[in-house]
Amino acid sequence: MKTRYILLSLLAVSATLFAGPFVPYDSTKPPSLSLPVAYELAAKTLGTATNQFYCSEARLDTDFGKPMWSFTFSTTNKPPHFQSVWVYFDGTARLAPNVIL
């Protein structure tokens, strides 16, 4: 009986921790960083790789509740390669870690 409560508690805690970081952007508020400015910062962050990549997606997102623009750059290679750049509303930008699925 005690084991059942421990397992249910662990399941509830892990589900809460796993679901916590995925907070959607509140689309009722306008972004404080415009898309053109964010794209310029993303292109500068990508550097010379902009000769090989094109922007295939831009969206508003959050990183643990911190609002940001998320840009996905793709190549025309077969299979295509992807690189994401995150531009936060405070003007900082960074390359997102590539995850191979």
Biopython code that builds the backbone (N, CA, C, O; Angstrom):
import numpy as np
from Bio.PDB.StructureBuilder import StructureBuilder

atoms = [
    (1, "MET", "N", (0.822, -1.192, 0.000)),
    (1, "MET", "CA", (0.000, 0.000, 0.000)),
    (1, "MET", "C", (0.867, 1.257, 0.000)),
    (1, "MET", "O", (0.593, 2.220, -0.716)),
    (2, "LYS", "N", (1.897, 1.225, 0.802)),
    (2, "LYS", "CA", (2.805, 2.368, 0.890)),
    (2, "LYS", "C", (3.553, 2.569, -0.430)),
    (2, "LYS", "O", (3.802, 3.703, -0.839)),
    (3, "THR", "N", (3.906, 1.477, -1.086)),
    (3, "THR", "CA", (4.617, 1.542, -2.358)),
    (3, "THR", "C", (3.760, 2.224, -3.419)),
    (3, "THR", "O", (4.273, 2.979, -4.245)),
    (4, "ARG", "N", (2.477, 1.962, -3.398)),
    (4, "ARG", "CA", (1.575, 2.556, -4.368)),
    (4, "ARG", "C", (1.562, 4.080, -4.226)),
    (4, "ARG", "O", (1.608, 4.792, -5.230)),
    (5, "TYR", "N", (1.501, 4.584, -3.000)),
    (5, "TYR", "CA", (1.499, 6.032, -2.771)),
    (5, "TYR", "C", (2.832, 6.664, -3.183)),
    (5, "TYR", "O", (2.857, 7.774, -3.716)),
    (6, "ILE", "N", (3.911, 5.975, -2.942)),
    (6, "ILE", "CA", (5.224, 6.489, -3.343)),
    (6, "ILE", "C", (5.314, 6.580, -4.867)),
    (6, "ILE", "O", (5.790, 7.580, -5.403)),
    (7, "LEU", "N", (4.858, 5.540, -5.563)),
    (7, "LEU", "CA", (4.900, 5.549, -7.027)),
    (7, "LEU", "C", (3.988, 6.620, -7.604)),
    (7, "LEU", "O", (4.372, 7.302, -8.555)),
    (8, "LEU", "N", (2.796, 6.784, -7.056)),
    (8, "LEU", "CA", (1.893, 7.828, -7.536)),
    (8, "LEU", "C", (2.470, 9.217, -7.277)),
    (8, "LEU", "O", (2.326, 10.109, -8.112)),
    (9, "SER", "N", (3.116, 9.407, -6.140)),
    (9, "SER", "CA", (3.737, 10.697, -5.828)),
    (9, "SER", "C", (4.881, 10.992, -6.784)),
    (9, "SER", "O", (5.003, 12.113, -7.278)),
    (10, "LEU", "N", (5.716, 10.000, -7.047)),
    (10, "LEU", "CA", (6.817, 10.187, -7.996)),
    (10, "LEU", "C", (6.301, 10.493, -9.396)),
    (10, "LEU", "O", (6.874, 11.326, -10.098)),
    (11, "LEU", "N", (5.240, 9.839, -9.802)),
    (11, "LEU", "CA", (4.651, 10.094, -11.108)),
    (11, "LEU", "C", (4.112, 11.522, -11.188)),
    (11, "LEU", "O", (4.321, 12.205, -12.190)),
    (12, "ALA", "N", (3.429, 11.973, -10.151)),
    (12, "ALA", "CA", (2.872, 13.334, -10.143)),
    (12, "ALA", "C", (3.975, 14.389, -10.161)),
    (12, "ALA", "O", (3.866, 15.384, -10.877)),
    (13, "VAL", "N", (5.026, 14.183, -9.387)),
    (13, "VAL", "CA", (6.132, 15.143, -9.341)),
    (13, "VAL", "C", (6.855, 15.192, -10.682)),
    (13, "VAL", "O", (7.158, 16.275, -11.181)),
    (14, "SER", "N", (7.132, 14.037, -11.267)),
    (14, "SER", "CA", (7.843, 14.026, -12.552)),
    (14, "SER", "C", (6.993, 14.633, -13.662)),
    (14, "SER", "O", (7.530, 15.316, -14.535)),
    (15, "ALA", "N", (5.684, 14.404, -13.653)),
    (15, "ALA", "CA", (4.811, 15.003, -14.671)),
    (15, "ALA", "C", (4.790, 16.520, -14.526)),
    (15, "ALA", "O", (4.787, 17.234, -15.529)),
    (16, "THR", "N", (4.776, 17.016, -13.309)),
    (16, "THR", "CA", (4.781, 18.455, -13.069)),
    (16, "THR", "C", (6.087, 19.076, -13.530)),
    (16, "THR", "O", (6.085, 20.128, -14.169)),
    (17, "LEU", "N", (7.196, 18.436, -13.213)),
    (17, "LEU", "CA", (8.495, 18.963, -13.620)),
    (17, "LEU", "C", (8.662, 18.927, -15.129)),
    (17, "LEU", "O", (9.233, 19.848, -15.713)),
    (18, "PHE", "N", (8.173, 17.878, -15.760)),
    (18, "PHE", "CA", (8.319, 17.748, -17.207)),
    (18, "PHE", "C", (7.457, 18.769, -17.943)),
    (18, "PHE", "O", (7.897, 19.321, -18.951)),
    (19, "ALA", "N", (6.258, 19.030, -17.472)),
    (19, "ALA", "CA", (5.338, 19.928, -18.156)),
    (19, "ALA", "C", (5.609, 21.398, -17.838)),
    (19, "ALA", "O", (5.129, 22.271, -18.562)),
    (20, "GLY", "N", (6.343, 21.690, -16.805)),
    (20, "GLY", "CA", (6.563, 23.054, -16.360)),
    (20, "GLY", "C", (7.225, 23.985, -17.349)),
    (20, "GLY", "O", (6.732, 25.099, -17.523)),
    (21, "PRO", "N", (8.323, 23.606, -18.021)),
    (21, "PRO", "CA", (9.031, 24.546, -18.884)),
    (21, "PRO", "C", (8.277, 24.927, -20.162)),
    (21, "PRO", "O", (8.643, 25.913, -20.802)),
    (22, "PHE", "N", (7.256, 24.194, -20.548)),
    (22, "PHE", "CA", (6.585, 24.427, -21.814)),
    (22, "PHE", "C", (5.417, 25.397, -21.634)),
    (22, "PHE", "O", (4.251, 25.016, -21.730)),
    (23, "VAL", "N", (5.760, 26.651, -21.373)),
    (23, "VAL", "CA", (4.760, 27.703, -21.211)),
    (23, "VAL", "C", (4.637, 28.418, -22.554)),
    (23, "VAL", "O", (5.625, 28.971, -23.037)),
    (24, "PRO", "N", (3.452, 28.423, -23.174)),
    (24, "PRO", "CA", (3.322, 29.087, -24.469)),
    (24, "PRO", "C", (3.404, 30.598, -24.337)),
    (24, "PRO", "O", (3.124, 31.163, -23.279)),
    (25, "TYR", "N", (3.794, 31.242, -25.431)),
    (25, "TYR", "CA", (3.875, 32.702, -25.442)),
    (25, "TYR", "C", (2.466, 33.285, -25.379)),
    (25, "TYR", "O", (1.557, 32.789, -26.045)),
    (26, "ASP", "N", (2.287, 34.324, -24.591)),
    (26, "ASP", "CA", (1.003, 34.998, -24.464)),
    (26, "ASP", "C", (0.811, 35.905, -25.676)),
    (26, "ASP", "O", (1.359, 37.006, -25.725)),
    (27, "SER", "N", (0.041, 35.446, -26.642)),
    (27, "SER", "CA", (-0.106, 36.170, -27.902)),
    (27, "SER", "C", (-0.999, 37.399, -27.782)),
    (27, "SER", "O", (-1.183, 38.117, -28.765)),
    (28, "THR", "N", (-1.556, 37.659, -26.603)),
    (28, "THR", "CA", (-2.350, 38.877, -26.431)),
    (28, "THR", "C", (-1.460, 40.098, -26.239)),
    (28, "THR", "O", (-1.934, 41.230, -26.337)),
    (29, "LYS", "N", (-0.171, 39.881, -25.967)),
    (29, "LYS", "CA", (0.780, 40.979, -25.785)),
    (29, "LYS", "C", (1.655, 41.106, -27.036)),
    (29, "LYS", "O", (2.162, 40.100, -27.532)),
    (30, "PRO", "N", (1.839, 42.311, -27.545)),
    (30, "PRO", "CA", (2.732, 42.464, -28.695)),
    (30, "PRO", "C", (4.188, 42.244, -28.262)),
    (30, "PRO", "O", (4.557, 42.605, -27.144)),
    (31, "PRO", "N", (5.012, 41.661, -29.129)),
    (31, "PRO", "CA", (6.413, 41.451, -28.766)),
    (31, "PRO", "C", (7.148, 42.772, -28.596)),
    (31, "PRO", "O", (6.926, 43.718, -29.352)),
    (32, "SER", "N", (8.015, 42.829, -27.609)),
    (32, "SER", "CA", (8.774, 44.062, -27.374)),
    (32, "SER", "C", (9.989, 44.171, -28.297)),
    (32, "SER", "O", (10.645, 45.212, -28.335)),
    (33, "LEU", "N", (10.288, 43.114, -29.033)),
    (33, "LEU", "CA", (11.377, 43.112, -30.019)),
    (33, "LEU", "C", (10.754, 42.779, -31.373)),
    (33, "LEU", "O", (10.152, 41.718, -31.536)),
    (34, "SER", "N", (10.897, 43.680, -32.341)),
    (34, "SER", "CA", (10.251, 43.471, -33.633)),
    (34, "SER", "C", (10.913, 42.325, -34.401)),
    (34, "SER", "O", (12.079, 41.998, -34.179)),
    (35, "LEU", "N", (10.153, 41.736, -35.294)),
    (35, "LEU", "CA", (10.652, 40.623, -36.097)),
    (35, "LEU", "C", (11.857, 41.008, -36.951)),
    (35, "LEU", "O", (12.823, 40.246, -36.980)),
    (36, "PRO", "N", (11.859, 42.161, -37.658)),
    (36, "PRO", "CA", (13.045, 42.513, -38.464)),
    (36, "PRO", "C", (14.310, 42.675, -37.623)),
    (36, "PRO", "O", (15.386, 42.239, -38.034)),
    (37, "VAL", "N", (14.192, 43.292, -36.459)),
    (37, "VAL", "CA", (15.359, 43.464, -35.591)),
    (37, "VAL", "C", (15.837, 42.107, -35.085)),
    (37, "VAL", "O", (17.039, 41.846, -35.040)),
    (38, "ALA", "N", (14.896, 41.244, -34.703)),
    (38, "ALA", "CA", (15.259, 39.911, -34.222)),
    (38, "ALA", "C", (15.922, 39.090, -35.322)),
    (38, "ALA", "O", (16.887, 38.372, -35.058)),
    (39, "TYR", "N", (15.416, 39.187, -36.560)),
    (39, "TYR", "CA", (16.021, 38.453, -37.667)),
    (39, "TYR", "C", (17.447, 38.927, -37.921)),
    (39, "TYR", "O", (18.333, 38.112, -38.179)),
    (40, "GLU", "N", (17.674, 40.225, -37.852)),
    (40, "GLU", "CA", (19.025, 40.763, -38.037)),
    (40, "GLU", "C", (19.981, 40.203, -36.979)),
    (40, "GLU", "O", (21.110, 39.830, -37.299)),
    (41, "LEU", "N", (19.534, 40.145, -35.731)),
    (41, "LEU", "CA", (20.363, 39.573, -34.666)),
    (41, "LEU", "C", (20.608, 38.086, -34.895)),
    (41, "LEU", "O", (21.703, 37.589, -34.630)),
    (42, "ALA", "N", (19.592, 37.372, -35.385)),
    (42, "ALA", "CA", (19.745, 35.940, -35.658)),
    (42, "ALA", "C", (20.758, 35.706, -36.782)),
    (42, "ALA", "O", (21.587, 34.801, -36.696)),
    (43, "ALA", "N", (20.687, 36.519, -37.825)),
    (43, "ALA", "CA", (21.627, 36.380, -38.946)),
    (43, "ALA", "C", (23.047, 36.680, -38.504)),
    (43, "ALA", "O", (23.982, 36.005, -38.934)),
    (44, "LYS", "N", (23.225, 37.690, -37.643)),
    (44, "LYS", "CA", (24.563, 37.988, -37.122)),
    (44, "LYS", "C", (25.081, 36.837, -36.263)),
    (44, "LYS", "O", (26.270, 36.519, -36.297)),
    (45, "THR", "N", (24.201, 36.224, -35.503)),
    (45, "THR", "CA", (24.601, 35.098, -34.653)),
    (45, "THR", "C", (24.985, 33.896, -35.496)),
    (45, "THR", "O", (25.918, 33.169, -35.153)),
    (46, "LEU", "N", (24.284, 33.682, -36.582)),
    (46, "LEU", "CA", (24.603, 32.559, -37.472)),
    (46, "LEU", "C", (25.929, 32.785, -38.188)),
    (46, "LEU", "O", (26.606, 31.823, -38.552)),
    (47, "GLY", "N", (26.303, 34.025, -38.390)),
    (47, "GLY", "CA", (27.616, 34.353, -38.956)),
    (47, "GLY", "C", (27.748, 33.975, -40.416)),
    (47, "GLY", "O", (26.824, 34.169, -41.205)),
    (48, "THR", "N", (28.909, 33.431, -40.774)),
    (48, "THR", "CA", (29.175, 33.097, -42.174)),
    (48, "THR", "C", (28.343, 31.924, -42.662)),
    (48, "THR", "O", (28.280, 31.681, -43.867)),
    (49, "ALA", "N", (27.715, 31.205, -41.776)),
    (49, "ALA", "CA", (26.861, 30.087, -42.185)),
    (49, "ALA", "C", (25.607, 30.565, -42.914)),
    (49, "ALA", "O", (24.882, 29.754, -43.490)),
    (50, "THR", "N", (25.343, 31.878, -42.896)),
    (50, "THR", "CA", (24.175, 32.391, -43.623)),
    (50, "THR", "C", (24.306, 32.168, -45.127)),
    (50, "THR", "O", (23.310, 32.232, -45.847)),
    (51, "ASN", "N", (25.517, 31.908, -45.608)),
    (51, "ASN", "CA", (25.702, 31.598, -47.028)),
    (51, "ASN", "C", (25.165, 30.210, -47.370)),
    (51, "ASN", "O", (24.867, 29.934, -48.532)),
    (52, "GLN", "N", (25.037, 29.332, -46.372)),
    (52, "GLN", "CA", (24.582, 27.962, -46.604)),
    (52, "GLN", "C", (23.142, 27.734, -46.168)),
    (52, "GLN", "O", (22.508, 26.779, -46.617)),
    (53, "PHE", "N", (22.613, 28.592, -45.303)),
    (53, "PHE", "CA", (21.287, 28.396, -44.725)),
    (53, "PHE", "C", (20.314, 29.470, -45.197)),
    (53, "PHE", "O", (20.720, 30.576, -45.553)),
    (54, "TYR", "N", (19.026, 29.133, -45.194)),
    (54, "TYR", "CA", (17.965, 30.111, -45.400)),
    (54, "TYR", "C", (16.971, 29.964, -44.249)),
    (54, "TYR", "O", (16.857, 28.887, -43.664)),
    (55, "CYS", "N", (16.262, 31.022, -43.925)),
    (55, "CYS", "CA", (15.313, 30.986, -42.819)),
    (55, "CYS", "C", (14.049, 30.269, -43.280)),
    (55, "CYS", "O", (13.389, 30.706, -44.223)),
    (56, "SER", "N", (13.717, 29.177, -42.618)),
    (56, "SER", "CA", (12.531, 28.403, -42.992)),
    (56, "SER", "C", (11.390, 28.562, -41.999)),
    (56, "SER", "O", (10.259, 28.165, -42.283)),
    (57, "GLU", "N", (11.680, 29.148, -40.817)),
    (57, "GLU", "CA", (10.621, 29.321, -39.828)),
    (57, "GLU", "C", (11.010, 30.400, -38.824)),
    (57, "GLU", "O", (12.170, 30.503, -38.423)),
    (58, "ALA", "N", (10.028, 31.202, -38.426)),
    (58, "ALA", "CA", (10.199, 32.175, -37.348)),
    (58, "ALA", "C", (8.932, 32.132, -36.517)),
    (58, "ALA", "O", (7.827, 32.162, -37.059)),
    (59, "ARG", "N", (9.089, 32.063, -35.203)),
    (59, "ARG", "CA", (7.909, 32.010, -34.340)),
    (59, "ARG", "C", (8.216, 32.611, -32.981)),
    (59, "ARG", "O", (9.370, 32.687, -32.561)),
    (60, "LEU", "N", (7.170, 33.032, -32.309)),
    (60, "LEU", "CA", (7.286, 33.493, -30.931)),
    (60, "LEU", "C", (7.254, 32.275, -30.025)),
    (60, "LEU", "O", (6.450, 31.366, -30.226)),
    (61, "ASP", "N", (8.124, 32.257, -29.033)),
    (61, "ASP", "CA", (8.242, 31.096, -28.170)),
    (61, "ASP", "C", (8.661, 31.556, -26.781)),
    (61, "ASP", "O", (8.855, 32.750, -26.551)),
    (62, "THR", "N", (8.798, 30.628, -25.870)),
    (62, "THR", "CA", (9.313, 30.937, -24.539)),
    (62, "THR", "C", (10.382, 29.923, -24.179)),
    (62, "THR", "O", (10.345, 28.774, -24.618)),
    (63, "ASP", "N", (11.323, 30.361, -23.383)),
    (63, "ASP", "CA", (12.378, 29.503, -22.855)),
    (63, "ASP", "C", (12.272, 29.578, -21.333)),
    (63, "ASP", "O", (12.804, 30.499, -20.714)),
    (64, "PHE", "N", (11.591, 28.614, -20.739)),
    (64, "PHE", "CA", (11.329, 28.606, -19.299)),
    (64, "PHE", "C", (10.641, 29.896, -18.870)),
    (64, "PHE", "O", (10.965, 30.470, -17.830)),
    (65, "GLY", "N", (9.679, 30.348, -19.689)),
    (65, "GLY", "CA", (8.913, 31.544, -19.379)),
    (65, "GLY", "C", (9.496, 32.834, -19.917)),
    (65, "GLY", "O", (8.833, 33.870, -19.864)),
    (66, "LYS", "N", (10.726, 32.805, -20.437)),
    (66, "LYS", "CA", (11.375, 34.001, -20.980)),
    (66, "LYS", "C", (11.014, 34.106, -22.468)),
    (66, "LYS", "O", (11.363, 33.215, -23.242)),
    (67, "PRO", "N", (10.312, 35.194, -22.890)),
    (67, "PRO", "CA", (9.873, 35.272, -24.286)),
    (67, "PRO", "C", (11.037, 35.464, -25.254)),
    (67, "PRO", "O", (12.036, 36.112, -24.939)),
    (68, "MET", "N", (10.875, 34.879, -26.443)),
    (68, "MET", "CA", (11.933, 34.952, -27.450)),
    (68, "MET", "C", (11.354, 34.715, -28.832)),
    (68, "MET", "O", (10.248, 34.197, -28.986)),
    (69, "TRP", "N", (12.129, 35.105, -29.832)),
    (69, "TRP", "CA", (11.884, 34.712, -31.214)),
    (69, "TRP", "C", (12.727, 33.470, -31.471)),
    (69, "TRP", "O", (13.897, 33.424, -31.093)),
    (70, "SER", "N", (12.146, 32.479, -32.100)),
    (70, "SER", "CA", (12.864, 31.260, -32.455)),
    (70, "SER", "C", (12.915, 31.164, -33.976)),
    (70, "SER", "O", (11.876, 31.081, -34.631)),
    (71, "PHE", "N", (14.124, 31.175, -34.538)),
    (71, "PHE", "CA", (14.324, 31.081, -35.982)),
    (71, "PHE", "C", (14.922, 29.722, -36.309)),
    (71, "PHE", "O", (15.848, 29.265, -35.638)),
    (72, "THR", "N", (14.393, 29.081, -37.338)),
    (72, "THR", "CA", (14.957, 27.832, -37.828)),
    (72, "THR", "C", (15.514, 28.090, -39.216)),
    (72, "THR", "O", (14.807, 28.562, -40.107)),
    (73, "PHE", "N", (16.779, 27.777, -39.385)),
    (73, "PHE", "CA", (17.457, 27.912, -40.676)),
    (73, "PHE", "C", (17.688, 26.522, -41.242)),
    (73, "PHE", "O", (18.011, 25.594, -40.500)),
    (74, "SER", "N", (17.524, 26.372, -42.556)),
    (74, "SER", "CA", (17.649, 25.078, -43.219)),
    (74, "SER", "C", (18.603, 25.186, -44.397)),
    (74, "SER", "O", (18.849, 26.272, -44.921)),
    (75, "THR", "N", (19.138, 24.031, -44.805)),
    (75, "THR", "CA", (19.939, 23.959, -46.030)),
    (75, "THR", "C", (19.108, 23.294, -47.116)),
    (75, "THR", "O", (18.060, 22.712, -46.835)),
    (76, "THR", "N", (19.572, 23.380, -48.344)),
    (76, "THR", "CA", (18.886, 22.710, -49.452)),
    (76, "THR", "C", (19.476, 21.333, -49.713)),
    (76, "THR", "O", (19.101, 20.684, -50.689)),
    (77, "ASN", "N", (20.373, 20.880, -48.880)),
    (77, "ASN", "CA", (21.001, 19.573, -49.052)),
    (77, "ASN", "C", (19.980, 18.456, -48.865)),
    (77, "ASN", "O", (18.907, 18.666, -48.301)),
    (78, "LYS", "N", (20.325, 17.293, -49.336)),
    (78, "LYS", "CA", (19.528, 16.091, -49.109)),
    (78, "LYS", "C", (20.356, 15.126, -48.282)),
    (78, "LYS", "O", (21.370, 14.656, -48.797)),
    (79, "PRO", "N", (20.026, 14.800, -47.090)),
    (79, "PRO", "CA", (18.950, 15.328, -46.262)),
    (79, "PRO", "C", (19.290, 16.735, -45.773)),
    (79, "PRO", "O", (20.465, 17.079, -45.646)),
    (80, "PRO", "N", (18.274, 17.546, -45.499)),
    (80, "PRO", "CA", (18.536, 18.919, -45.054)),
    (80, "PRO", "C", (19.131, 18.962, -43.651)),
    (80, "PRO", "O", (18.899, 18.068, -42.837)),
    (81, "HIS", "N", (19.895, 20.006, -43.383)),
    (81, "HIS", "CA", (20.444, 20.263, -42.050)),
    (81, "HIS", "C", (19.733, 21.493, -41.499)),
    (81, "HIS", "O", (19.361, 22.400, -42.243)),
    (82, "PHE", "N", (19.556, 21.504, -40.203)),
    (82, "PHE", "CA", (18.823, 22.596, -39.557)),
    (82, "PHE", "C", (19.671, 23.215, -38.459)),
    (82, "PHE", "O", (20.468, 22.535, -37.811)),
    (83, "GLN", "N", (19.487, 24.517, -38.258)),
    (83, "GLN", "CA", (20.112, 25.230, -37.150)),
    (83, "GLN", "C", (19.098, 26.229, -36.620)),
    (83, "GLN", "O", (18.527, 27.011, -37.380)),
    (84, "SER", "N", (18.880, 26.198, -35.320)),
    (84, "SER", "CA", (17.962, 27.144, -34.695)),
    (84, "SER", "C", (18.737, 28.235, -33.979)),
    (84, "SER", "O", (19.803, 27.992, -33.413)),
    (85, "VAL", "N", (18.187, 29.438, -34.013)),
    (85, "VAL", "CA", (18.761, 30.580, -33.306)),
    (85, "VAL", "C", (17.655, 31.172, -32.447)),
    (85, "VAL", "O", (16.556, 31.446, -32.931)),
    (86, "TRP", "N", (17.952, 31.365, -31.179)),
    (86, "TRP", "CA", (16.997, 31.956, -30.245)),
    (86, "TRP", "C", (17.394, 33.403, -29.990)),
    (86, "TRP", "O", (18.536, 33.677, -29.621)),
    (87, "VAL", "N", (16.466, 34.325, -30.183)),
    (87, "VAL", "CA", (16.700, 35.752, -29.933)),
    (87, "VAL", "C", (15.710, 36.177, -28.851)),
    (87, "VAL", "O", (14.500, 36.207, -29.074)),
    (88, "TYR", "N", (16.244, 36.502, -27.686)),
    (88, "TYR", "CA", (15.404, 36.900, -26.561)),
    (88, "TYR", "C", (15.009, 38.358, -26.701)),
    (88, "TYR", "O", (15.676, 39.128, -27.392)),
    (89, "PHE", "N", (13.933, 38.730, -26.049)),
    (89, "PHE", "CA", (13.401, 40.086, -26.168)),
    (89, "PHE", "C", (14.334, 41.138, -25.580)),
    (89, "PHE", "O", (14.154, 42.327, -25.841)),
    (90, "ASP", "N", (15.323, 40.727, -24.793)),
    (90, "ASP", "CA", (16.291, 41.702, -24.272)),
    (90, "ASP", "C", (17.422, 41.961, -25.264)),
    (90, "ASP", "O", (18.325, 42.743, -24.969)),
    (91, "GLY", "N", (17.391, 41.314, -26.449)),
    (91, "GLY", "CA", (18.381, 41.548, -27.489)),
    (91, "GLY", "C", (19.521, 40.551, -27.519)),
    (91, "GLY", "O", (20.386, 40.647, -28.389)),
    (92, "THR", "N", (19.555, 39.599, -26.604)),
    (92, "THR", "CA", (20.599, 38.574, -26.639)),
    (92, "THR", "C", (20.168, 37.450, -27.575)),
    (92, "THR", "O", (18.984, 37.131, -27.683)),
    (93, "ALA", "N", (21.141, 36.862, -28.242)),
    (93, "ALA", "CA", (20.866, 35.783, -29.183)),
    (93, "ALA", "C", (21.863, 34.658, -28.960)),
    (93, "ALA", "O", (23.000, 34.892, -28.549)),
    (94, "ARG", "N", (21.421, 33.426, -29.239)),
    (94, "ARG", "CA", (22.330, 32.283, -29.134)),
    (94, "ARG", "C", (21.881, 31.168, -30.058)),
    (94, "ARG", "O", (20.701, 31.039, -30.385)),
    (95, "LEU", "N", (22.845, 30.371, -30.469)),
    (95, "LEU", "CA", (22.540, 29.201, -31.275)),
    (95, "LEU", "C", (21.913, 28.154, -30.372)),
    (95, "LEU", "O", (22.415, 27.880, -29.283)),
    (96, "ALA", "N", (20.830, 27.581, -30.823)),
    (96, "ALA", "CA", (20.175, 26.519, -30.050)),
    (96, "ALA", "C", (20.935, 25.222, -30.282)),
    (96, "ALA", "O", (21.477, 25.004, -31.365)),
    (97, "PRO", "N", (20.977, 24.364, -29.277)),
    (97, "PRO", "CA", (21.649, 23.078, -29.463)),
    (97, "PRO", "C", (20.903, 22.239, -30.501)),
    (97, "PRO", "O", (19.674, 22.170, -30.481)),
    (98, "ASN", "N", (21.637, 21.612, -31.392)),
    (98, "ASN", "CA", (21.032, 20.745, -32.398)),
    (98, "ASN", "C", (20.685, 19.412, -31.766)),
    (98, "ASN", "O", (21.510, 18.787, -31.099)),
    (99, "VAL", "N", (19.463, 18.992, -31.984)),
    (99, "VAL", "CA", (19.002, 17.703, -31.486)),
    (99, "VAL", "C", (18.705, 16.831, -32.686)),
    (99, "VAL", "O", (17.898, 17.196, -33.540)),
    (100, "ILE", "N", (19.345, 15.697, -32.754)),
    (100, "ILE", "CA", (19.130, 14.763, -33.862)),
    (100, "ILE", "C", (18.133, 13.716, -33.405)),
    (100, "ILE", "O", (18.362, 13.007, -32.425)),
    (101, "LEU", "N", (17.034, 13.627, -34.117)),
    (101, "LEU", "CA", (15.997, 12.658, -33.751)),
    (101, "LEU", "C", (16.061, 11.449, -34.630)),
    (101, "LEU", "O", (15.263, 10.526, -34.469)),
]
sb = StructureBuilder()
sb.init_structure("model")
sb.init_model(0)
sb.init_chain("A")
sb.init_seg("    ")
for serial, (resi, resn, name, xyz) in enumerate(atoms, 1):
    if name == "N":
        sb.init_residue(resn, " ", resi, " ")
    sb.init_atom(name, np.array(xyz, "f"), 0.0, 1.0, " ", f" {name:<3s}", serial, name[0])
structure = sb.get_structure()
